Amino acid sequence: MTAGRVPGESGSAAPARRSPLGAGRATALVVTLTGLVGWLASFQLTADGWRVLGDPDYRPSCDLSPVVGCGSVLSSPQGSVLGFPNMLLGLGAFAAVAALGAALLLGARLHRALWLALNAGALAGVVLVHWLIQQSLYELGRICPYCAVVWAVTIPLFWYVTLHNLRHGVLPVPRRARGALHSVLELHGVILATWYAVIVLLVLTRFWDHWTGLL
């Protein structure tokens, strides 16, 4: 992956396209892998969630320490933002993402409306993820490992679907902003790495006493 190009893409930002649009292999792989990994994490959360509901004394395998664990997170109000367990939403959403990614890998071209729907869903997901990160760190005081996997895959899904849509004109870019878009495309990997680094830094500083106590 070069620093100057979105994975699997080439050329400069294109005008808006109305015809069906495919994706480069690397972008299709990002969509497929984030969908698969997110679905597996959601499945494990669902399995543990049902066991916790059936047996309040059940201790999920991901309950590793007072700080790292899933049990209390699953049973918290933050674990059911829409009135039902978050992991059920993940099961459906990530299954759809994985299916679209597989279709792209096989050479499918998606209608503009489908690219916009994927982008909108990824945007909703990344907003929810960052709210859950804030809640986990500063309200619940726990890190759920499988939840963290969902966080980790939702961010690149949103990032690279958005860059794909900006590059190909699915999302319109004003002429005056095309220079800024070019700079973002040149630094897409650095920006993503910085995004992750900020989250890791927040986790480290929030639970610093716990981490240093393990040494």
C-alpha positions as CSV (number, residue, x, y, z in Angstrom):
1,M,0.0,0.0,0.0
2,T,1.5,3.3,-1.0
3,A,1.2,6.4,1.2
4,G,-0.2,8.4,-1.6
5,R,-3.2,6.3,-2.7
6,V,-6.3,4.9,-1.2
7,P,-5.9,1.1,-1.1
8,G,-6.6,-0.3,-4.5
9,E,-7.3,3.0,-6.1
10,S,-5.4,5.1,-8.7
11,G,-5.7,8.5,-10.3
12,S,-7.1,11.7,-9.0
13,A,-10.5,12.6,-7.7
14,A,-13.2,12.1,-10.4
15,P,-16.4,13.9,-11.1
16,A,-19.6,12.4,-9.7
17,R,-20.5,9.1,-11.3
18,R,-24.1,7.9,-11.8
19,S,-23.2,4.5,-13.4
20,P,-22.4,1.4,-11.2
21,L,-18.9,1.6,-9.6
22,G,-16.5,-1.1,-8.6
23,A,-13.6,-0.9,-6.2
24,G,-9.9,-1.7,-6.3
25,R,-8.9,-5.1,-4.8
26,A,-7.4,-3.6,-1.7
27,T,-10.5,-1.5,-0.9
28,A,-12.7,-4.5,-1.5
29,L,-10.5,-6.5,0.9
30,V,-10.8,-3.8,3.5
31,V,-14.6,-4.0,3.2
32,T,-14.7,-7.8,3.3
33,L,-12.2,-8.3,6.2
34,T,-13.8,-5.6,8.4
35,G,-17.2,-7.1,7.7
36,L,-16.0,-10.7,8.6
37,V,-14.0,-9.7,11.7
38,G,-16.7,-7.4,12.9
39,W,-19.3,-10.2,12.5
40,L,-17.2,-12.7,14.3
41,A,-16.7,-10.3,17.2
42,S,-20.4,-9.5,17.3
43,F,-21.2,-13.2,17.3
44,Q,-19.0,-13.9,20.3
45,L,-20.5,-10.9,22.1
46,T,-24.0,-12.3,21.3
47,A,-23.1,-15.8,22.6
48,D,-21.7,-14.3,25.8
49,G,-24.6,-11.9,26.1
50,W,-27.2,-14.7,26.0
51,R,-25.3,-16.6,28.6
52,V,-25.1,-13.6,30.9
53,L,-28.8,-13.0,30.6
54,G,-29.5,-16.7,31.4
55,D,-27.1,-16.9,34.2
56,P,-26.1,-13.8,36.1
57,D,-23.2,-15.7,37.6
58,Y,-21.8,-16.6,34.2
59,R,-18.3,-15.3,33.7
60,P,-17.4,-14.6,30.0
61,S,-14.0,-15.8,28.8
62,C,-13.2,-12.1,28.0
63,D,-13.4,-11.1,31.7
64,L,-9.7,-11.0,32.3
65,S,-9.2,-8.3,35.0
66,P,-11.1,-5.6,36.8
67,V,-10.4,-3.3,33.8
68,V,-10.6,-5.8,30.9
69,G,-13.9,-7.6,30.6
70,C,-17.2,-7.9,28.7
71,G,-19.7,-9.1,31.4
72,S,-20.6,-5.8,33.0
73,V,-20.4,-4.0,29.7
74,L,-22.9,-6.3,28.1
75,S,-25.4,-5.9,30.9
76,S,-25.0,-2.1,31.1
77,P,-27.5,0.4,29.5
78,Q,-24.7,1.3,27.0
79,G,-24.8,-2.3,25.8
80,S,-28.4,-1.8,24.5
81,V,-28.4,1.7,23.0
82,L,-31.4,1.2,20.7
83,G,-33.4,-0.9,23.2
84,F,-31.8,-4.2,22.1
85,P,-28.3,-5.6,22.5
86,N,-25.8,-3.7,20.3
87,M,-24.2,-7.0,19.1
88,L,-27.5,-7.9,17.3
89,L,-27.1,-4.7,15.3
90,G,-23.5,-5.7,14.6
91,L,-24.5,-9.2,13.4
92,G,-26.8,-7.8,10.8
93,A,-24.7,-4.8,9.7
94,F,-21.3,-6.6,9.5
95,A,-22.9,-9.5,7.6
96,A,-24.2,-7.0,5.0
97,V,-20.7,-5.4,4.8
98,A,-19.0,-8.7,4.3
99,A,-21.4,-9.7,1.6
100,L,-20.8,-6.4,-0.3
101,G,-17.1,-6.8,0.1
102,A,-17.2,-10.3,-1.3
103,A,-19.2,-9.1,-4.2
104,L,-16.7,-6.3,-4.9
105,L,-13.8,-8.9,-4.7
106,L,-15.7,-10.9,-7.4
107,G,-15.8,-7.8,-9.6
108,A,-19.3,-6.5,-8.8
109,R,-20.1,-2.8,-9.5
110,L,-22.4,-1.2,-7.0
111,H,-25.0,1.5,-7.7
112,R,-24.2,5.0,-6.4
113,A,-27.1,4.7,-3.9
114,L,-25.6,1.5,-2.5
115,W,-22.2,3.2,-2.0
116,L,-23.9,6.1,-0.3
117,A,-25.9,3.6,1.9
118,L,-22.6,1.8,2.9
119,N,-21.0,5.1,3.7
120,A,-24.0,6.3,5.7
121,G,-24.0,3.0,7.7
122,A,-20.2,3.3,8.3
123,L,-20.6,6.9,9.5
124,A,-23.4,5.9,11.9
125,G,-21.2,3.0,13.1
126,V,-18.1,5.2,13.6
127,V,-20.1,7.8,15.6
128,L,-21.6,5.0,17.8
129,V,-18.2,3.5,18.3
130,H,-16.6,6.7,19.5
131,W,-19.5,7.3,21.9
132,L,-19.0,3.8,23.2
133,I,-15.3,4.4,23.6
134,Q,-16.1,7.4,25.7
135,Q,-18.6,5.5,27.7
136,S,-16.3,2.6,28.3
137,L,-13.4,4.7,29.4
138,Y,-15.1,7.4,31.5
139,E,-18.4,6.0,32.6
140,L,-18.1,2.2,32.8
141,G,-14.3,2.1,33.5
142,R,-13.8,-1.1,31.6
143,I,-12.5,-2.3,28.2
144,C,-14.5,-5.0,26.5
145,P,-12.0,-6.9,24.2
146,Y,-14.5,-8.0,21.6
147,C,-16.0,-4.5,21.6
148,A,-12.6,-3.2,21.0
149,V,-12.3,-5.4,17.9
150,V,-15.5,-3.9,16.6
151,W,-14.1,-0.4,17.2
152,A,-10.9,-1.4,15.4
153,V,-12.6,-2.6,12.2
154,T,-15.3,0.1,12.1
155,I,-12.8,2.9,11.8
156,P,-11.0,1.7,8.6
157,L,-14.3,0.7,7.1
158,F,-15.6,4.2,7.4
159,W,-12.3,5.8,6.4
160,Y,-11.7,3.9,3.2
161,V,-15.3,3.8,2.0
162,T,-15.4,7.5,2.5
163,L,-12.1,8.1,0.6
164,H,-13.3,5.8,-2.2
165,N,-16.5,7.7,-2.5
166,L,-14.7,11.1,-2.4
167,R,-12.1,10.0,-5.0
168,H,-14.7,8.7,-7.4
169,G,-17.2,11.6,-7.0
170,V,-19.9,9.5,-5.3
171,L,-19.6,12.2,-2.6
172,P,-19.2,15.5,-4.3
173,V,-16.1,17.5,-3.6
174,P,-16.1,21.3,-4.3
175,R,-13.4,22.4,-6.6
176,R,-11.8,24.5,-3.9
177,A,-11.5,21.5,-1.7
178,R,-9.9,19.1,-4.2
179,G,-6.4,20.2,-3.1
180,A,-7.2,19.3,0.5
181,L,-8.6,16.0,-0.7
182,H,-5.4,15.2,-2.6
183,S,-3.4,15.9,0.6
184,V,-5.7,13.6,2.6
185,L,-5.3,10.8,0.0
186,E,-1.5,11.2,0.1
187,L,-1.5,10.8,3.9
188,H,-4.4,8.3,4.3
189,G,-2.3,5.7,6.1
190,V,-0.7,8.3,8.4
191,I,-4.0,9.7,9.3
192,L,-5.5,6.3,10.1
193,A,-2.4,5.4,12.2
194,T,-2.7,8.7,14.1
195,W,-6.4,8.0,14.7
196,Y,-5.6,4.6,16.3
197,A,-2.7,6.1,18.3
198,V,-5.0,8.7,19.9
199,I,-7.4,6.0,21.0
200,V,-4.6,3.8,22.4
201,L,-3.2,6.8,24.2
202,L,-6.6,7.5,25.8
203,V,-6.8,3.9,27.0
204,L,-3.3,3.9,28.4
205,T,-3.7,7.1,30.3
206,R,-7.2,6.3,31.6
207,F,-6.1,3.0,33.1
208,W,-2.4,3.9,33.7
209,D,-2.4,2.7,37.3
210,H,-3.8,-0.7,36.3
211,W,-1.3,-1.2,33.4
212,T,1.7,-0.2,35.6
213,G,0.5,-2.5,38.3
214,L,0.9,-5.4,35.9
215,L,4.6,-4.8,35.4
